[in-house]
Amino acid sequence: MAFGIIGGTGLYEIGEAGWEPITVTTPFGAVTAYAGTISGREAVFLPRHGREHSLLPHQVNYRANLVALQMLHCDRVIAFNAVGALRASLPVGSLCLAAQFLDFTCGRPRSLFEPPDYPPRHVDMTEPYCEELRAHLAAAAEALGMGPTQEVVYVCTEGPRFETAAEIRMFGLLGGDVVGMTGVPEVVFAREAGLCYASICVVTNPAAGVEPEHRLSAQEVTALIDAKRRDLIRLLEEAVVRIPPERSCRCPSS
């Protein structure tokens, strides 16, 4: 089985060479990904927004992406998400792991199983992110001197606009820690496809209103990810070494 790696804003490729493009035709559309290796193990890299960041968050074909990874025999998926921090305890540049999410998207597909093409199914999302993958990522971060990694509640908004200060205050009151635009429904489709899924959240900015004088921009997000690129790849390489070939989690049976 291969590892699926989903790159977010600013992370459009991994490594300098050896990644071969591959196109997969799914029931939800065609997907271009890149096959290669990470730490000697087979992997498939999928840039969520395209290699040129041509897709806004609400335009990403999340269903096709996750089904393509399933068709390419990726039983584990590690995703990178750029996020804004709702709390001062999460400084810019810090890494955290999503453990729960709050869904504030509104116009995206909701399920892989939609009649009449597929019979409806109801999938358990009590623990939406793979506990086993999270543990290995946390251990890898500690070993590299990057940790400890805080587990967070990820708030997903529709985008592509940034949130208002009032929305950010509301998300904080509801228990959110970070905010982004791409984590949902990606995590849902991973679970529906029986894949283990973990999200490495990279804090790129304080969310709107957290620092009143700060004004959000897409450029600061890209610049921060670019500065952290090597660390993110090192974390990925270290985590893959630690993850055993066989899964012992509950994700396949959810």
Secondary structure, DSSP 8 states (H G I E B T S, - for coil): -EEEEEE-TT----SSS--EEEEEEETTEEEEEEEEEETTEEEEEEETTTTTT---GGG--HHHHHHHHHHTTEEEEEEEEEEEESSTTS-TT-EEEEEEEEEE--SS---S--TTTS-------SS-S-HHHHHHHHHHHHHTT----EEEEEEEE--SS---HHHHHHHHHTT--EEESSSTTHHHHHHHTT-EEEEEEEEEEE-TTTSTT----HHHHHHHHHHHHHHHHHHHHHHHHHS-SS--SSGGG-
